[in-house]
Amino acid sequence: MGYPPPGRGAGHGRPPAAAPAERTAAVIALTVSILSVLFCLLVINIVGVVLAGIALGSSDDPAKMRRYTRYSWISTAVCFVVAVLGFLGFFLFLDHIRFGYGTG
């Protein structure tokens, strides 16, 4: 009488697919990660590419997709910060050598 058809009750069927905005965020994270690897020579950001790929591969689990997209953005941001600090350190080192600071 008041029963749902077989296979249509609570806990059955496919899990909800990721929203288009979540998928778009994962695609943008993947694109930025790949561009940072190719053009900024941030080879260490392969981690960001892999994490964004995992996010795109888990479109049937929106929470997992959001989590791995966030991890990809964090990885990309950390790589950019490390690169900027590395360049600053390199130029400070060159400046130190050129002008001989600390040599007395």
N, C-alpha and C positions, 0 to 999 in steps of 0.2 A: 504494500500500500504506500507507505511513505519512504520506501527505501530507494536509494539511487541505483541506476543501472550498474551492473558489474563493471569493475575497472574504472569507474568514474567517481568513486568516493574519495574521502580525504586521504591524502598520502599516496594517491595513484596518479599516473600520468607523468609527463615530462615536467622538470622543474622550469620555472619561468626563465625565459631568455633575457639576456642583458639588454638594457634600454639602449637606444641608438646613441644617446649622449655618452654613456659609459664606453661603448665600442669606439666612438669617435675619439674620446680621451686616450684610449689605448693605442689607436692608430697614430695619433699625434705624438704620443710618447715614443712609439717605435720610430717614427720619422725623425724626430729630434735626436734620438739616440744614434741612429744610423748616420745622420749628417754630422754629428759630433765626432763619430769615429772616422768618417771619411775626410772631412775638411779641417777639423781642429786637431787631428792626429791624437785624439784621446782614445787610444787603443784600449785603455783600461775600462772604457765604458762599454765594452762588449757585454758586461754584466747587465747594463741597462737595456741593451738590445734583447738579451735572452729573457729578462724579466718582462719586457713588453710583449715578447712573443708568447710567453706563458699566459699573460693576461688575455691576449687575443685567442689563444687556444682554449680558454676556459669560459667561453661565451654562455655556456649553459649554467654557470654559477656566478651570478652578478657580484656577490660579495668577494669571491676569489678574484674576479676580474678587477674590481676596484682596488683591492689590496695590492695585487701585483703591478697595477698601473701606478699606484702611489710609490711602491718600491722602485720602479723604473725611474720616476721623476726624482726621487731622492738620490739614486745612484748617479743620474746625470748631473744634478746640482753639485754633489760632492766632487765629481770629476772636474767640473768647471772651476770650483773653488781651489782644488789641488793644482790645476793647471795655472790659474792666475797667481797663486802663491809661489809656484815653481818658477814662473817667468819673472816675478818680482825678485825672488831670491837670486836668480841667475843674473839679472841686471845689477842688483846690488853687489854681487860678487865681482862682476866685471868692473863696476865703478871702484870697488875696493882695490882691485889689482891695478887699474889704470892710474889712480891718483895716490896709491900707496898709503892709504890710511892705516894708522897703527904701526908704521915701520919706525917711528921715532924720529 
